[in-house]
Amino acid sequence: MKNTKHTSVHIIIASALLFITVACENLFDNPLKNKETGENIALLLVDPYVFDTQITLYFIDEETGLPVNDHEIIFAFAGNDAQYIVDAGGTHRAFSLSKTGTAELFLDPNRTPSESAPLELTLFCDDPEYLYDAYPVNIKHSTTGQHSIIVNMIRTNNSVLNNAPFEMLFNDSIISNDTPNWDLLSKTIQQNGKTYYRIYRTNDPTAGYLSLSEPAQSYQAWGIEGYLVDETEEYSIIELNHQASELPANTLQFKAYMATNNQQFTECLNGINITINNTNKSNGTASFYYQILSETDILKEGFLSTSEMPNVVNTGSFYYPTESSNLAFTVFDNEQYEIADNTYNLNGELCQKAIELNASPKPGLEPYNVAISFYCKDDFMGIAPSASGSYKEKDSNKPYTRFSFTQGVSTLYLKPGKTYNIEATIIGQDMSFDFPTNPENISEIIENASYQNNEIEYIDYEINENDKGLKNIKIKVYFKEDKCPF
């Protein structure tokens, strides 16, 4: 695997020293003292992330709607902007892994998307066990901020040979389910302004000759697209074309997607701007699932994620049927908020639409400023990260609610007297721990924390109320000496 280190974690943290905010000073005592020894453990509290744009991938079983979190998904970005996609430490990777059904990536600060120069990527996914597969996902954004991408993973055991408009041949023989060393998945979908029919996949193939049969009807563009991985683990991208080609020796993997260009679809290049307001005129952190529909067909889906309110979030580009007269945008409630008007007609000048969402906190919930920071023994700084995560009421059967921290702070609407569980990725390290909204439960939570996380020495909690009546939950996580991630 080839990695390119754009920016090391320590350089990122050092850069972050330049902007310690007043908000952080109000939320945390600085310097902080170890409660057991009284020594100063941090002179500075900083945000290690310097990224303006975050891309969160959600790998979803398209049949069940649940995350694919029981085995690895390998993914890679292609396109001119692929070189700018990095992990939390600033490292660009040829390909990455997800074991949790999600992945969090960032855009190098040297690349700023705009309407004249949008971020353009193609995402390829693979499952080493071949239990799932997926068609490529085109990603195009002209704004900075938090962008979510839902990748619908197709179960390979659901494959039924479809009536594709042409065939793919290897050494002049049609590739079928019976062709040795080849896997074939059939599933017809509309995506990226194209119609996809099949996925052809082979690992360590013998050298040979690839060709296509002629389709019965005429297409503006048709053929296969995909990628080839050579023995050095370098990706070669195949653009949509119908030209015959060689499959060279020493190929590690070849994957091709059968597709035709859909001439009846138009691209909304700059997406739709969505303004999210909190009806009680206070701040809030939330993530709302949305769909853009043509009749009952989902043209685009994702999450509108905001770390503050009000805020404007852009959907990114999408394709829609040019002649459709029934296009709609639908957004759904979450565990924190209800949406008064959740469906909007998109007919007319679709790409000039500006939608305003009014979110109301659900009855029985109260706002809490949740402030989280992380420390390592004898380090001169602690971190208060701008990162995403999810939470839910402990022992509840409800799904996790997505949210994000800004410099370690998030305003969440929670139930008083309850205990919640947080899952988050901090500097590339997956973490899970509980936090209470009832001060009387703090001792029990602290006692259990060390049993849940091998990397954590202990967790310190404090719950208080400011002069405006807003409740603050301060969570300070102390890593063990040999487990410090930064």
C-alpha angles and dihedrals in degrees: 000000000000118000128187115205106216095169130357122231091246093052090050091051092046090052090050090059087077094069113045101158133219088236090062092047090055094049100046136036110241124233095031123212130218104247092218101046103019091229123139107257099176133028095182136032112207143169107242094200119087096173123123094191128050126184117199118192122206116196105204131184100238091210100050101022090229127126117268094235105140098083143009126296116195116207138177136184124227133189135068092296095051090093089064096057110102139167125245091280093054096255121142112214130196088223136355140205134231122195097167104054091256138071131192119212134170138211116241107252089234089070117065117181119223139164090266093045109025123185106259124190141154117214121209122190134192138179113214090209091049094228089127138022136178141201117245118276120218113214122196125168130167096188138063121237136073115336125184125203122195113205112198107215115207120216108237092215088065092065115127118174108254134200098266117183093240142006134243118227133200113201088347094305121113112248110237138158087277096055108114116248093007128109118202126193121188120200125137114217140155112237139143090011090299140096113240121200112169145008120219116197134176133167123210092355125189115250113272151134124281123201141157134229118237116264118238092234134043122262130188088224128001143151133076135324128183141100145282125213115207129205091274089056091248116148121230112194122219115210120211106284142130099223121128114246145178122257098215127218119262093037112154096195138357122191126176131184118208109222146158126205112252106224092188093067129086127199121235094211102191099034125218125302114229120194112205117203132182107224093215088061093239132115124273144172118221149146120212125194113227140180133201106210140195103196099310096332115108108228095178136356135181145116129292100217123189132171092197141026134264096033139146118235125186124215095213122230124319140170125244136181107270094216098041116125097186111063120149142175116219127186126188135220120250136200092281106037145035120213114220098203108023103168126063129185112235100190118128119027093009098177093048092060121123112190125198119206121198112202121194122197111246119252115269095030127112128199117254128184102222109197119184131184135173131216140186126206115272092356117140094224143038126207131235101188132206096224142136128246144147137241141187139176108279115262090008120137091217119109121259118273115230121229141150139227123227109204088338096309131109131169108220132175108228142164115264116241095022136117120230134193122224125202117190143151113233118186089340094310120119112225138180129185141147130248129186132219088201113077090209090066096055097095093052092048093050091049092053096043097081091052093054099048124042091193096054123086093192143320124234119207131192127179121191142142127243127222091269093057095253113141118230125206111193115194118188116186119199118198124214114257095255095039101059109136096197 
